[in-house]
Amino acid sequence: MRVAAGADVSGTPLSFGSGHMSHTLVKICGLSTLDALEATIDSGADMAGFVFFEKSPRHISLSTAQTLGSFAAGHIRKVALTVNADDDALDGIVAALNPDILQLHGEETPERALAVKARFGLPLIKAIGVGTAADVAAAQGFADVAELVLFDARPIPGASVPGGAGVAFDWTLLQGVTGENWMLAGGLTPENVAEALRLTAAPAVDVSSGVERARGVKDIEKIKAFVAAVRAL
């Protein structure tokens, strides 16, 4: 992945099958029930995200993570989303979910991300909050660490959670980003994801609140509609 200025801001692409992304990757995040997870798998999504952050309405316990993780195993890539988690917390999450990917969605530095990667030997997704072009350029700091960089809307001042607010940012800020190892998130819905992809040519998209009927409650039909909207392109 490169930004318009030519700075390399990515790591080694994740290997999803052939190593070349033949279609736009879809991640459904904030899953907390078996029916929503089953719908995510059946819809043909590529990744299922599970939130481990107590302030989030999508937070799941370790026992729930075990149940969902066992159901998902072999059917879809499991992503464990954490926010500034320490090693002890990550140990418990990895043991319970057995994730394929760790997503760092807080203020983790490149050094912290590298330490997490070394400890668990898992690919990383690093979320970058975007409000300006300078935020996009900041992804360069994770060039040698994260397999995927996720561009999300910068949290509003005073927000208790760093994502999942259903807020979009100016997608045109990403028009100079190229490559296959980055993701678009923030305010995506079944109705606007096609336009978002038209403007950004993002190789992967991530949705949470955009497929919910209430905060933290997934809507099965919206999950299906979102994946279908992406696959129709």
C-alpha positions, 0 to 999 in steps of 0.5 A, spaced: 500 500 500 502 506 498 499 513 499 500 519 494 506 522 496 509 515 495 511 513 502 510 505 503 505 504 509 503 497 509 506 490 511 506 484 507 499 482 505 495 477 508 495 470 505 488 469 503 488 463 499 492 465 493 495 470 496 492 475 491 485 478 493 481 476 487 475 480 490 474 485 495 475 482 502 469 483 507 469 483 515 463 483 519 465 486 526 462 486 533 459 479 532 456 476 539 451 471 537 451 465 534 445 467 529 449 473 527 456 469 526 452 464 522 449 469 517 456 472 516 459 465 514 453 463 510 453 470 506 460 469 504 464 474 508 471 473 509 472 475 516 468 475 523 470 480 528 469 479 535 470 485 540 474 485 547 473 491 550 468 492 556 466 499 554 463 497 547 456 494 547 459 489 542 464 486 548 464 479 549 466 474 555 471 469 554 466 464 555 462 467 549 469 467 545 470 460 546 463 458 543 463 463 537 470 461 536 469 453 536 463 455 531 467 459 526 473 454 526 474 452 519 469 456 516 471 464 516 477 467 519 477 470 526 479 477 528 480 479 535 479 486 536 482 489 542 484 496 545 490 498 548 490 491 551 496 488 556 499 481 555 495 478 560 489 480 557 491 478 550 493 471 553 486 470 555 483 472 549 488 468 544 486 462 549 479 463 548 478 465 541 484 462 538 484 467 533 487 468 526 488 475 526 489 480 532 486 487 531 489 493 535 484 498 535 487 503 540 493 507 541 498 502 540 505 504 537 509 500 532 513 498 538 507 495 541 504 492 535 511 489 534 511 486 541 504 483 540 506 480 533 512 477 536 509 474 542 503 471 539 506 470 532 499 472 529 498 477 523 496 484 525 490 489 523 492 496 525 486 501 526 488 508 524 483 514 526 482 518 520 480 526 520 485 529 515 490 527 510 496 527 515 492 521 519 492 517 513 500 518 512 501 516 519 500 509 517 507 509 514 509 507 522 506 500 521 509 499 514 513 493 517 509 491 522 501 490 520 499 486 515 493 490 514 492 497 515 484 499 517 482 506 516 477 508 520 473 515 522 477 518 528 473 518 534 469 524 536 472 528 542 469 524 548 467 518 545 468 512 550 470 507 544 475 508 538 470 505 533 463 502 531 460 509 532 457 509 525 461 515 523 464 516 516 470 520 514 472 524 508 473 518 503 476 522 498 482 522 503 484 515 501 484 516 493 491 516 493 492 510 497 494 504 493 495 496 494 492 490 497 493 490 504 488 496 507 481 496 509 476 501 509 471 502 515 467 507 518 460 509 517 459 503 511 452 501 510 449 496 505 446 502 501 453 506 501 458 501 500 458 501 493 459 508 493 465 508 498 468 503 494 467 507 487 471 513 491 477 509 494 477 502 490 479 499 497 481 492 497 477 490 503 471 493 507 469 492 515 462 494 517 459 493 524 454 498 526 452 499 519 449 492 519 445 493 526 438 494 528 440 497 535 447 499 538 450 492 538 445 488 536 446 485 529 441 485 523 441 478 519 438 481 513 443 487 513 449 482 514 446 479 508 445 485 504 452 488 505 456 482 503 451 482 497 452 489 495 460 488 495 459 482 491 455 485 486 461 490 484 
